[in-house]
Amino acid sequence: MELRWLLLAVLTASCALLPGCKPRTKVQPVIVRIFHDISSPYATAMDHRILDFEATNPRLSNGAAVQVGSLGMSDLQSALNHPDDPAVDVVVLDSPAQAVDYPALQAEMSHAVNVCAAMEACPAEVPAVVPSKLQGDRAEAANKFVQFLAAKTMPPPPVAQPAAPEPAPAQAPPAATAKPHKKG
């Protein structure tokens, strides 16, 4: 009977002390908000790159998942005028010239990253800006996404290749024809 109580006490103590018995705290995902012109010639490519990025199951150094949200045109105007707004994580412009109209954004252009390859827009320059005020996990997640875009090279379009010639039908070897012998 004492052995049973001792075994129960050891089992209870080991469950309380071992980390496998404690519930793990879940790290909340970090959402990167991308502001870009949805009527841009690059909008469809951006949507595809967002899906490509999320398919890689990106994680931060603390293990948190990175999710991407794309925001529309009305929000873009606010983001361009106020890149220091806490809601702004990444701003993607159609060209560097677009920043001329937004003095608050011009200061951020010094660390813009050209993501033209990801947008299938080369040789055009497509700048992506992560505002310098962004800190912590959101900054890490936003920079991870922009680095993904900068490193993304699009596969060349498939080249139409001529149809392969059909193999010639197999020919049976010529049958040996025996000449009849004449009896004489």
CNS distance restraints for C-alpha pairs under 8 A (distance, minus, plus):
assign (resid   1 and name CA) (resid   5 and name CA) 6.62 0.50 0.50
assign (resid   2 and name CA) (resid   6 and name CA) 6.11 0.50 0.50
assign (resid   3 and name CA) (resid   7 and name CA) 6.04 0.50 0.50
assign (resid   4 and name CA) (resid   8 and name CA) 6.17 0.50 0.50
assign (resid   5 and name CA) (resid   9 and name CA) 6.11 0.50 0.50
assign (resid   6 and name CA) (resid  10 and name CA) 6.18 0.50 0.50
assign (resid   7 and name CA) (resid  11 and name CA) 6.10 0.50 0.50
assign (resid   8 and name CA) (resid  12 and name CA) 6.11 0.50 0.50
assign (resid   9 and name CA) (resid  13 and name CA) 6.08 0.50 0.50
assign (resid  10 and name CA) (resid  14 and name CA) 6.07 0.50 0.50
assign (resid  11 and name CA) (resid  15 and name CA) 6.28 0.50 0.50
assign (resid  12 and name CA) (resid  16 and name CA) 6.28 0.50 0.50
assign (resid  13 and name CA) (resid  17 and name CA) 6.13 0.50 0.50
assign (resid  14 and name CA) (resid  18 and name CA) 5.75 0.50 0.50
assign (resid  15 and name CA) (resid  20 and name CA) 7.80 0.50 0.50
assign (resid  15 and name CA) (resid  21 and name CA) 5.51 0.50 0.50
assign (resid  16 and name CA) (resid  21 and name CA) 6.83 0.50 0.50
assign (resid  16 and name CA) (resid  22 and name CA) 7.56 0.50 0.50
assign (resid  17 and name CA) (resid  21 and name CA) 7.92 0.50 0.50
assign (resid  18 and name CA) (resid  22 and name CA) 7.40 0.50 0.50
assign (resid  27 and name CA) (resid  62 and name CA) 7.99 0.50 0.50
assign (resid  27 and name CA) (resid  63 and name CA) 7.03 0.50 0.50
assign (resid  27 and name CA) (resid  64 and name CA) 5.39 0.50 0.50
assign (resid  28 and name CA) (resid  64 and name CA) 6.06 0.50 0.50
assign (resid  28 and name CA) (resid  65 and name CA) 7.39 0.50 0.50
assign (resid  29 and name CA) (resid  64 and name CA) 5.10 0.50 0.50
assign (resid  29 and name CA) (resid  65 and name CA) 4.58 0.50 0.50
assign (resid  29 and name CA) (resid  66 and name CA) 5.75 0.50 0.50
assign (resid  29 and name CA) (resid  67 and name CA) 6.79 0.50 0.50
assign (resid  30 and name CA) (resid  64 and name CA) 6.64 0.50 0.50
assign (resid  30 and name CA) (resid  65 and name CA) 6.21 0.50 0.50
assign (resid  30 and name CA) (resid  66 and name CA) 5.03 0.50 0.50
assign (resid  30 and name CA) (resid  67 and name CA) 6.10 0.50 0.50
assign (resid  30 and name CA) (resid 137 and name CA) 6.99 0.50 0.50
assign (resid  30 and name CA) (resid 138 and name CA) 6.43 0.50 0.50
assign (resid  30 and name CA) (resid 141 and name CA) 6.91 0.50 0.50
assign (resid  31 and name CA) (resid  66 and name CA) 5.97 0.50 0.50
assign (resid  31 and name CA) (resid  67 and name CA) 4.69 0.50 0.50
assign (resid  31 and name CA) (resid  68 and name CA) 5.53 0.50 0.50
assign (resid  31 and name CA) (resid  69 and name CA) 6.71 0.50 0.50
assign (resid  31 and name CA) (resid 138 and name CA) 7.39 0.50 0.50
assign (resid  31 and name CA) (resid 141 and name CA) 7.77 0.50 0.50
assign (resid  32 and name CA) (resid  66 and name CA) 7.16 0.50 0.50
assign (resid  32 and name CA) (resid  67 and name CA) 6.11 0.50 0.50
assign (resid  32 and name CA) (resid  68 and name CA) 4.76 0.50 0.50
assign (resid  32 and name CA) (resid  69 and name CA) 5.98 0.50 0.50
assign (resid  32 and name CA) (resid  89 and name CA) 5.95 0.50 0.50
assign (resid  32 and name CA) (resid  90 and name CA) 7.42 0.50 0.50
assign (resid  32 and name CA) (resid 138 and name CA) 6.73 0.50 0.50
assign (resid  32 and name CA) (resid 141 and name CA) 6.49 0.50 0.50
assign (resid  32 and name CA) (resid 142 and name CA) 5.75 0.50 0.50
assign (resid  33 and name CA) (resid  68 and name CA) 6.10 0.50 0.50
assign (resid  33 and name CA) (resid  69 and name CA) 4.84 0.50 0.50
assign (resid  33 and name CA) (resid  70 and name CA) 5.86 0.50 0.50
assign (resid  33 and name CA) (resid  71 and name CA) 6.79 0.50 0.50
assign (resid  33 and name CA) (resid  87 and name CA) 7.28 0.50 0.50
assign (resid  33 and name CA) (resid  88 and name CA) 6.40 0.50 0.50
assign (resid  33 and name CA) (resid  89 and name CA) 5.29 0.50 0.50
assign (resid  33 and name CA) (resid  90 and name CA) 6.36 0.50 0.50
assign (resid  34 and name CA) (resid  68 and name CA) 7.22 0.50 0.50
assign (resid  34 and name CA) (resid  69 and name CA) 6.08 0.50 0.50
assign (resid  34 and name CA) (resid  70 and name CA) 4.82 0.50 0.50
assign (resid  34 and name CA) (resid  71 and name CA) 6.03 0.50 0.50
assign (resid  34 and name CA) (resid  88 and name CA) 7.36 0.50 0.50
assign (resid  34 and name CA) (resid  89 and name CA) 6.24 0.50 0.50
assign (resid  34 and name CA) (resid  90 and name CA) 4.79 0.50 0.50
assign (resid  34 and name CA) (resid  91 and name CA) 5.89 0.50 0.50
assign (resid  34 and name CA) (resid  92 and name CA) 7.32 0.50 0.50
assign (resid  35 and name CA) (resid  70 and name CA) 6.20 0.50 0.50
assign (resid  35 and name CA) (resid  71 and name CA) 5.26 0.50 0.50
assign (resid  35 and name CA) (resid  72 and name CA) 6.85 0.50 0.50
assign (resid  35 and name CA) (resid  73 and name CA) 7.90 0.50 0.50
assign (resid  35 and name CA) (resid  75 and name CA) 7.08 0.50 0.50
assign (resid  35 and name CA) (resid  76 and name CA) 5.31 0.50 0.50
assign (resid  35 and name CA) (resid  79 and name CA) 6.95 0.50 0.50
assign (resid  35 and name CA) (resid  88 and name CA) 7.41 0.50 0.50
assign (resid  35 and name CA) (resid  89 and name CA) 7.94 0.50 0.50
assign (resid  35 and name CA) (resid  90 and name CA) 6.13 0.50 0.50
assign (resid  35 and name CA) (resid  91 and name CA) 4.78 0.50 0.50
assign (resid  35 and name CA) (resid  92 and name CA) 6.24 0.50 0.50
assign (resid  36 and name CA) (resid  43 and name CA) 7.60 0.50 0.50
assign (resid  36 and name CA) (resid  70 and name CA) 7.50 0.50 0.50
assign (resid  36 and name CA) (resid  71 and name CA) 7.03 0.50 0.50
assign (resid  36 and name CA) (resid  72 and name CA) 7.01 0.50 0.50
assign (resid  36 and name CA) (resid  73 and name CA) 7.12 0.50 0.50
assign (resid  36 and name CA) (resid  76 and name CA) 6.10 0.50 0.50
assign (resid  36 and name CA) (resid  91 and name CA) 6.05 0.50 0.50
assign (resid  36 and name CA) (resid  92 and name CA) 5.04 0.50 0.50
assign (resid  36 and name CA) (resid  93 and name CA) 6.38 0.50 0.50
assign (resid  37 and name CA) (resid  43 and name CA) 6.77 0.50 0.50
assign (resid  37 and name CA) (resid  72 and name CA) 6.93 0.50 0.50
assign (resid  37 and name CA) (resid  73 and name CA) 5.62 0.50 0.50
assign (resid  37 and name CA) (resid  76 and name CA) 6.76 0.50 0.50
assign (resid  37 and name CA) (resid  92 and name CA) 7.83 0.50 0.50
assign (resid  37 and name CA) (resid  93 and name CA) 7.41 0.50 0.50
assign (resid  37 and name CA) (resid  94 and name CA) 7.63 0.50 0.50
assign (resid  38 and name CA) (resid  43 and name CA) 5.19 0.50 0.50
assign (resid  38 and name CA) (resid  72 and name CA) 6.25 0.50 0.50
assign (resid  38 and name CA) (resid  73 and name CA) 6.23 0.50 0.50
assign (resid  39 and name CA) (resid  43 and name CA) 6.37 0.50 0.50
assign (resid  40 and name CA) (resid  94 and name CA) 6.83 0.50 0.50
assign (resid  42 and name CA) (resid  46 and name CA) 6.15 0.50 0.50
assign (resid  42 and name CA) (resid  94 and name CA) 7.59 0.50 0.50
assign (resid  42 and name CA) (resid 119 and name CA) 5.74 0.50 0.50
assign (resid  42 and name CA) (resid 120 and name CA) 7.59 0.50 0.50
assign (resid  42 and name CA) (resid 121 and name CA) 7.29 0.50 0.50
assign (resid  43 and name CA) (resid  47 and name CA) 6.35 0.50 0.50
assign (resid  44 and name CA) (resid  48 and name CA) 6.39 0.50 0.50
assign (resid  45 and name CA) (resid  49 and name CA) 6.19 0.50 0.50
assign (resid  45 and name CA) (resid 118 and name CA) 7.42 0.50 0.50
assign (resid  45 and name CA) (resid 119 and name CA) 5.23 0.50 0.50
assign (resid  45 and name CA) (resid 120 and name CA) 7.05 0.50 0.50
assign (resid  46 and name CA) (resid  50 and name CA) 6.17 0.50 0.50
assign (resid  46 and name CA) (resid 118 and name CA) 7.73 0.50 0.50
assign (resid  46 and name CA) (resid 119 and name CA) 6.21 0.50 0.50
assign (resid  47 and name CA) (resid  51 and name CA) 6.47 0.50 0.50
assign (resid  48 and name CA) (resid  52 and name CA) 6.18 0.50 0.50
assign (resid  49 and name CA) (resid  53 and name CA) 6.00 0.50 0.50
assign (resid  49 and name CA) (resid 118 and name CA) 6.88 0.50 0.50
assign (resid  49 and name CA) (resid 119 and name CA) 7.82 0.50 0.50
assign (resid  49 and name CA) (resid 149 and name CA) 7.26 0.50 0.50
assign (resid  50 and name CA) (resid  54 and name CA) 6.22 0.50 0.50
assign (resid  50 and name CA) (resid  68 and name CA) 6.76 0.50 0.50
assign (resid  51 and name CA) (resid  55 and name CA) 6.07 0.50 0.50
assign (resid  52 and name CA) (resid  56 and name CA) 6.77 0.50 0.50
assign (resid  53 and name CA) (resid  57 and name CA) 7.36 0.50 0.50
assign (resid  53 and name CA) (resid  58 and name CA) 7.20 0.50 0.50
assign (resid  53 and name CA) (resid 145 and name CA) 7.21 0.50 0.50
assign (resid  53 and name CA) (resid 148 and name CA) 7.10 0.50 0.50
assign (resid  54 and name CA) (resid  58 and name CA) 6.52 0.50 0.50
assign (resid  54 and name CA) (resid  66 and name CA) 7.67 0.50 0.50
assign (resid  54 and name CA) (resid  67 and name CA) 6.72 0.50 0.50
assign (resid  54 and name CA) (resid  68 and name CA) 7.41 0.50 0.50
assign (resid  57 and name CA) (resid  65 and name CA) 7.13 0.50 0.50
assign (resid  57 and name CA) (resid  66 and name CA) 7.55 0.50 0.50
assign (resid  58 and name CA) (resid  65 and name CA) 5.96 0.50 0.50
assign (resid  58 and name CA) (resid  66 and name CA) 5.51 0.50 0.50
assign (resid  59 and name CA) (resid  63 and name CA) 5.45 0.50 0.50
assign (resid  59 and name CA) (resid  64 and name CA) 5.38 0.50 0.50
assign (resid  59 and name CA) (resid  65 and name CA) 4.52 0.50 0.50
assign (resid  59 and name CA) (resid  66 and name CA) 5.64 0.50 0.50
assign (resid  60 and name CA) (resid  64 and name CA) 5.29 0.50 0.50
assign (resid  60 and name CA) (resid  65 and name CA) 6.48 0.50 0.50
assign (resid  60 and name CA) (resid  66 and name CA) 6.98 0.50 0.50
assign (resid  60 and name CA) (resid 137 and name CA) 7.42 0.50 0.50
assign (resid  60 and name CA) (resid 140 and name CA) 7.04 0.50 0.50
assign (resid  60 and name CA) (resid 141 and name CA) 6.63 0.50 0.50
assign (resid  66 and name CA) (resid 141 and name CA) 6.15 0.50 0.50
assign (resid  71 and name CA) (resid  75 and name CA) 6.38 0.50 0.50
assign (resid  71 and name CA) (resid  76 and name CA) 7.24 0.50 0.50
assign (resid  72 and name CA) (resid  76 and name CA) 6.29 0.50 0.50
assign (resid  73 and name CA) (resid  77 and name CA) 6.70 0.50 0.50
assign (resid  74 and name CA) (resid  78 and name CA) 7.06 0.50 0.50
assign (resid  75 and name CA) (resid  79 and name CA) 6.22 0.50 0.50
assign (resid  76 and name CA) (resid  80 and name CA) 6.05 0.50 0.50
assign (resid  76 and name CA) (resid  91 and name CA) 7.94 0.50 0.50
assign (resid  77 and name CA) (resid  81 and name CA) 6.27 0.50 0.50
assign (resid  78 and name CA) (resid  82 and name CA) 5.87 0.50 0.50
assign (resid  79 and name CA) (resid  83 and name CA) 5.16 0.50 0.50
assign (resid  79 and name CA) (resid  85 and name CA) 7.11 0.50 0.50
assign (resid  79 and name CA) (resid  88 and name CA) 6.21 0.50 0.50
assign (resid  79 and name CA) (resid  91 and name CA) 7.29 0.50 0.50
assign (resid  80 and name CA) (resid  91 and name CA) 7.57 0.50 0.50
assign (resid  80 and name CA) (resid  99 and name CA) 7.95 0.50 0.50
assign (resid  80 and name CA) (resid 102 and name CA) 6.20 0.50 0.50
assign (resid  80 and name CA) (resid 104 and name CA) 7.48 0.50 0.50
assign (resid  80 and name CA) (resid 105 and name CA) 6.17 0.50 0.50
assign (resid  81 and name CA) (resid 102 and name CA) 5.79 0.50 0.50
assign (resid  81 and name CA) (resid 103 and name CA) 7.57 0.50 0.50
assign (resid  81 and name CA) (resid 104 and name CA) 6.08 0.50 0.50
assign (resid  81 and name CA) (resid 105 and name CA) 6.92 0.50 0.50
assign (resid  82 and name CA) (resid 104 and name CA) 6.41 0.50 0.50
assign (resid  82 and name CA) (resid 105 and name CA) 7.51 0.50 0.50
assign (resid  83 and name CA) (resid  88 and name CA) 6.14 0.50 0.50
assign (resid  83 and name CA) (resid 104 and name CA) 6.73 0.50 0.50
assign (resid  83 and name CA) (resid 105 and name CA) 6.21 0.50 0.50
assign (resid  83 and name CA) (resid 131 and name CA) 6.18 0.50 0.50
assign (resid  84 and name CA) (resid  88 and name CA) 7.06 0.50 0.50
assign (resid  84 and name CA) (resid 131 and name CA) 6.70 0.50 0.50
assign (resid  84 and name CA) (resid 133 and name CA) 6.27 0.50 0.50
assign (resid  86 and name CA) (resid 134 and name CA) 7.74 0.50 0.50
assign (resid  88 and name CA) (resid 131 and name CA) 7.48 0.50 0.50
assign (resid  89 and name CA) (resid 130 and name CA) 5.91 0.50 0.50
assign (resid  89 and name CA) (resid 131 and name CA) 6.67 0.50 0.50
assign (resid  89 and name CA) (resid 134 and name CA) 7.00 0.50 0.50
assign (resid  89 and name CA) (resid 138 and name CA) 7.22 0.50 0.50
assign (resid  89 and name CA) (resid 139 and name CA) 7.36 0.50 0.50
assign (resid  89 and name CA) (resid 142 and name CA) 6.08 0.50 0.50
assign (resid  90 and name CA) (resid 128 and name CA) 6.70 0.50 0.50
assign (resid  90 and name CA) (resid 129 and name CA) 5.53 0.50 0.50
assign (resid  90 and name CA) (resid 130 and name CA) 4.74 0.50 0.50
assign (resid  90 and name CA) (resid 131 and name CA) 6.97 0.50 0.50
assign (resid  90 and name CA) (resid 142 and name CA) 6.38 0.50 0.50
assign (resid  90 and name CA) (resid 146 and name CA) 8.00 0.50 0.50
assign (resid  91 and name CA) (resid 128 and name CA) 5.61 0.50 0.50
assign (resid  91 and name CA) (resid 129 and name CA) 5.13 0.50 0.50
assign (resid  91 and name CA) (resid 130 and name CA) 6.66 0.50 0.50
assign (resid  92 and name CA) (resid 126 and name CA) 7.13 0.50 0.50
assign (resid  92 and name CA) (resid 127 and name CA) 5.87 0.50 0.50
assign (resid  92 and name CA) (resid 128 and name CA) 4.28 0.50 0.50
assign (resid  92 and name CA) (resid 129 and name CA) 6.35 0.50 0.50
assign (resid  93 and name CA) (resid  98 and name CA) 6.64 0.50 0.50
assign (resid  93 and name CA) (resid  99 and name CA) 7.66 0.50 0.50
assign (resid  93 and name CA) (resid 126 and name CA) 6.04 0.50 0.50
assign (resid  93 and name CA) (resid 127 and name CA) 5.56 0.50 0.50
assign (resid  93 and name CA) (resid 128 and name CA) 6.39 0.50 0.50
assign (resid  94 and name CA) (resid  98 and name CA) 6.84 0.50 0.50
assign (resid  94 and name CA) (resid 125 and name CA) 7.80 0.50 0.50
assign (resid  94 and name CA) (resid 126 and name CA) 5.51 0.50 0.50
assign (resid  94 and name CA) (resid 127 and name CA) 7.23 0.50 0.50
assign (resid  95 and name CA) (resid  99 and name CA) 7.80 0.50 0.50
assign (resid  95 and name CA) (resid 124 and name CA) 7.47 0.50 0.50
assign (resid  95 and name CA) (resid 125 and name CA) 5.77 0.50 0.50
assign (resid  95 and name CA) (resid 126 and name CA) 5.15 0.50 0.50
assign (resid  95 and name CA) (resid 127 and name CA) 6.37 0.50 0.50
assign (resid  96 and name CA) (resid 100 and name CA) 7.67 0.50 0.50
assign (resid  96 and name CA) (resid 125 and name CA) 6.99 0.50 0.50
assign (resid  96 and name CA) (resid 126 and name CA) 7.05 0.50 0.50
assign (resid  96 and name CA) (resid 127 and name CA) 6.30 0.50 0.50
assign (resid  98 and name CA) (resid 102 and name CA) 7.76 0.50 0.50
assign (resid  99 and name CA) (resid 103 and name CA) 7.35 0.50 0.50
assign (resid  99 and name CA) (resid 105 and name CA) 6.13 0.50 0.50
assign (resid  99 and name CA) (resid 106 and name CA) 5.75 0.50 0.50
assign (resid  99 and name CA) (resid 109 and name CA) 7.72 0.50 0.50
assign (resid 100 and name CA) (resid 106 and name CA) 6.66 0.50 0.50
assign (resid 102 and name CA) (resid 106 and name CA) 6.45 0.50 0.50
assign (resid 103 and name CA) (resid 107 and name CA) 7.21 0.50 0.50
assign (resid 104 and name CA) (resid 108 and name CA) 7.60 0.50 0.50
assign (resid 105 and name CA) (resid 109 and name CA) 6.57 0.50 0.50
assign (resid 106 and name CA) (resid 110 and name CA) 7.77 0.50 0.50
assign (resid 108 and name CA) (resid 112 and name CA) 6.90 0.50 0.50
assign (resid 108 and name CA) (resid 129 and name CA) 6.84 0.50 0.50
assign (resid 108 and name CA) (resid 130 and name CA) 7.88 0.50 0.50
assign (resid 108 and name CA) (resid 131 and name CA) 6.29 0.50 0.50
assign (resid 108 and name CA) (resid 132 and name CA) 7.00 0.50 0.50
assign (resid 109 and name CA) (resid 129 and name CA) 6.80 0.50 0.50
assign (resid 111 and name CA) (resid 129 and name CA) 6.92 0.50 0.50
assign (resid 111 and name CA) (resid 130 and name CA) 7.96 0.50 0.50
assign (resid 112 and name CA) (resid 127 and name CA) 5.56 0.50 0.50
assign (resid 112 and name CA) (resid 128 and name CA) 5.39 0.50 0.50
assign (resid 112 and name CA) (resid 129 and name CA) 4.64 0.50 0.50
assign (resid 112 and name CA) (resid 130 and name CA) 7.26 0.50 0.50
assign (resid 113 and name CA) (resid 126 and name CA) 8.00 0.50 0.50
assign (resid 113 and name CA) (resid 127 and name CA) 5.33 0.50 0.50
assign (resid 113 and name CA) (resid 128 and name CA) 5.18 0.50 0.50
assign (resid 113 and name CA) (resid 129 and name CA) 6.50 0.50 0.50
assign (resid 113 and name CA) (resid 146 and name CA) 7.32 0.50 0.50
assign (resid 113 and name CA) (resid 150 and name CA) 6.96 0.50 0.50
assign (resid 114 and name CA) (resid 125 and name CA) 5.95 0.50 0.50
assign (resid 114 and name CA) (resid 126 and name CA) 5.29 0.50 0.50
assign (resid 114 and name CA) (resid 127 and name CA) 4.55 0.50 0.50
assign (resid 114 and name CA) (resid 128 and name CA) 6.29 0.50 0.50
assign (resid 114 and name CA) (resid 150 and name CA) 6.40 0.50 0.50
assign (resid 115 and name CA) (resid 119 and name CA) 6.62 0.50 0.50
assign (resid 115 and name CA) (resid 125 and name CA) 7.32 0.50 0.50
assign (resid 115 and name CA) (resid 126 and name CA) 5.46 0.50 0.50
assign (resid 115 and name CA) (resid 127 and name CA) 6.13 0.50 0.50
assign (resid 115 and name CA) (resid 128 and name CA) 6.60 0.50 0.50
assign (resid 115 and name CA) (resid 146 and name CA) 7.61 0.50 0.50
assign (resid 115 and name CA) (resid 149 and name CA) 5.53 0.50 0.50
assign (resid 115 and name CA) (resid 150 and name CA) 4.62 0.50 0.50
assign (resid 115 and name CA) (resid 151 and name CA) 7.98 0.50 0.50
assign (resid 116 and name CA) (resid 120 and name CA) 6.16 0.50 0.50
assign (resid 116 and name CA) (resid 121 and name CA) 5.02 0.50 0.50
assign (resid 116 and name CA) (resid 122 and name CA) 5.15 0.50 0.50
assign (resid 116 and name CA) (resid 123 and name CA) 7.27 0.50 0.50
assign (resid 116 and name CA) (resid 124 and name CA) 6.42 0.50 0.50
assign (resid 116 and name CA) (resid 125 and name CA) 5.57 0.50 0.50
assign (resid 116 and name CA) (resid 126 and name CA) 4.95 0.50 0.50
assign (resid 116 and name CA) (resid 127 and name CA) 7.66 0.50 0.50
assign (resid 116 and name CA) (resid 150 and name CA) 7.54 0.50 0.50
assign (resid 117 and name CA) (resid 121 and name CA) 6.24 0.50 0.50
assign (resid 117 and name CA) (resid 122 and name CA) 5.78 0.50 0.50
assign (resid 117 and name CA) (resid 149 and name CA) 7.70 0.50 0.50
assign (resid 117 and name CA) (resid 150 and name CA) 7.01 0.50 0.50
assign (resid 117 and name CA) (resid 151 and name CA) 7.96 0.50 0.50
assign (resid 117 and name CA) (resid 152 and name CA) 6.44 0.50 0.50
assign (resid 117 and name CA) (resid 153 and name CA) 5.41 0.50 0.50
assign (resid 117 and name CA) (resid 154 and name CA) 6.46 0.50 0.50
assign (resid 118 and name CA) (resid 149 and name CA) 5.37 0.50 0.50
assign (resid 118 and name CA) (resid 150 and name CA) 6.68 0.50 0.50
assign (resid 118 and name CA) (resid 151 and name CA) 7.73 0.50 0.50
assign (resid 118 and name CA) (resid 152 and name CA) 5.21 0.50 0.50
assign (resid 118 and name CA) (resid 153 and name CA) 5.89 0.50 0.50
assign (resid 118 and name CA) (resid 154 and name CA) 6.32 0.50 0.50
assign (resid 119 and name CA) (resid 126 and name CA) 7.74 0.50 0.50
assign (resid 120 and name CA) (resid 154 and name CA) 6.84 0.50 0.50
assign (resid 121 and name CA) (resid 125 and name CA) 7.40 0.50 0.50
assign (resid 121 and name CA) (resid 126 and name CA) 7.47 0.50 0.50
assign (resid 128 and name CA) (resid 146 and name CA) 6.87 0.50 0.50
assign (resid 130 and name CA) (resid 134 and name CA) 7.37 0.50 0.50
assign (resid 130 and name CA) (resid 139 and name CA) 7.57 0.50 0.50
assign (resid 130 and name CA) (resid 142 and name CA) 6.63 0.50 0.50
assign (resid 130 and name CA) (resid 143 and name CA) 6.84 0.50 0.50
assign (resid 130 and name CA) (resid 146 and name CA) 7.98 0.50 0.50
assign (resid 134 and name CA) (resid 138 and name CA) 6.75 0.50 0.50
assign (resid 134 and name CA) (resid 139 and name CA) 5.15 0.50 0.50
assign (resid 135 and name CA) (resid 139 and name CA) 4.90 0.50 0.50
assign (resid 135 and name CA) (resid 140 and name CA) 7.67 0.50 0.50
assign (resid 136 and name CA) (resid 140 and name CA) 6.38 0.50 0.50
assign (resid 137 and name CA) (resid 141 and name CA) 6.01 0.50 0.50
assign (resid 138 and name CA) (resid 142 and name CA) 5.99 0.50 0.50
assign (resid 139 and name CA) (resid 143 and name CA) 6.02 0.50 0.50
assign (resid 140 and name CA) (resid 144 and name CA) 6.04 0.50 0.50
assign (resid 141 and name CA) (resid 145 and name CA) 6.36 0.50 0.50
assign (resid 142 and name CA) (resid 146 and name CA) 6.32 0.50 0.50
assign (resid 143 and name CA) (resid 147 and name CA) 5.95 0.50 0.50
assign (resid 144 and name CA) (resid 148 and name CA) 6.17 0.50 0.50
assign (resid 145 and name CA) (resid 149 and name CA) 6.36 0.50 0.50
assign (resid 146 and name CA) (resid 150 and name CA) 6.14 0.50 0.50
assign (resid 147 and name CA) (resid 151 and name CA) 6.05 0.50 0.50
assign (resid 148 and name CA) (resid 152 and name CA) 5.93 0.50 0.50
